[in-house]
Amino acid sequence: MMYDDISMIKITHYLYNAFLIESGGKKLAIDPGGLMFYWFRFTTLIPKSEWRDVTHILVTHGDPDHFWHADRMAEVSKAPLIANRSMVKNVNGRNLMLGPRDRGLQFTTEIKDFHGLNVDENLEIDGMTIKGLKATHGLLAINLGPFRKMVVPGPEERIGWGAIGFEIQVDHKKIVNLGDTILHKEEWSTVEEPDVLMIPIGGRSVGNTMNEDEALQAVRLIRPKMVIPCHYNCPAFFKKNYNPANADSFKKGVEDLGFLCTILQKAESITI
């Protein structure tokens, strides 16, 4: 459903960092990744019934749970894809995107309508302003039975590739999505009072993002009108709750700071 009144923005959450933002004639999809509960079965987070109406696709980084269906959604919707410039390379005159379903750093997927963005750079597109924000994917602990492997994001590692956050100004509203990131106090000090802050809180045991306490530090710094916690209590690697967090405790912490907090379960929406 689209909204013609520019004063109404509908936000729907689909677990992990997958969101739909609907305002006027725009329908933005953030991180159309895959459900990682089973190996090699990355079912879509954002329902396929929503794909055709998507007008813009934003990707915070190249992990499967954020990126798995990005090219497929782009093919169905014909929407431009917006991401860190490092997500695409020119190979023999062709713009090839990091292959969503390839292993490692393979640039194999041709993308026709790509808009690259660097940190602190503004992109003007279709009446919106989208600014790149500093984001750094943390160390990722992969637990499989008694085995534990630490994956360190870096120049040769697929995990966390192209990490970037977004400050989106659409229809007189400012929405910030930080993607998967550790805390960046200095770099986020210029992010001023957005209408909505989407912030990961599930890094307590896995380490790939902020935990609840670190996310509260970011909220205190950014001072949003409303906070939506994300990327916590998600199914992954055969576990129903791979990155646990106490959302109710976090919500109370946000409210104690004087800000609103809305917890959205799978496919739940809020209109602002």
URQUIBEL-V830895 format. One line per field, one symbol per residue. phi: phi as a letter, one per 30 degrees, with the letter a starting at -180 (. if undefined). burial: + if it has 24 or more other C-alpha atoms within 12 Angstrom, else -. A space follows every 10 residues. Layout:
phi: ???
burial: ???
This chain:
phi: .cbddddcbc bbcbihcdbc bcahccbccc hdcbdcdcdi bcddddeddc ddddcbccbd acdedcbecd dddddddidd ccaeeddbbd bhicdcdede cdcicccbcd bdbcbdbcdi ccccbhiccb cdcdbbddec cccbidcbbc cceadccdei dieacbcccb hibcbcbcic addbdddcdc dchddbccbd bcceccidbd cddddddddd ddhddbcbdb hbhcdahicd bdbdacdddd eddddddjbd bbccdeidbb cc
burial: --------++ ++++++++++ ++++++++++ +++++++--- -+-++++--+ +-++++++++ ++++++++++ +++++-+-++ +++++++++- ----++++++ +---+-++++ +--++++++- --+----+++ ++++++++++ ++-------- --+----+++ ++++++++++ +-++++++++ ++++---+-- +-++++++++ ++++++++++ ++++++++++ ++++++++++ ++++++---- -++++++--+ +-++----++ ++++++---+ -+
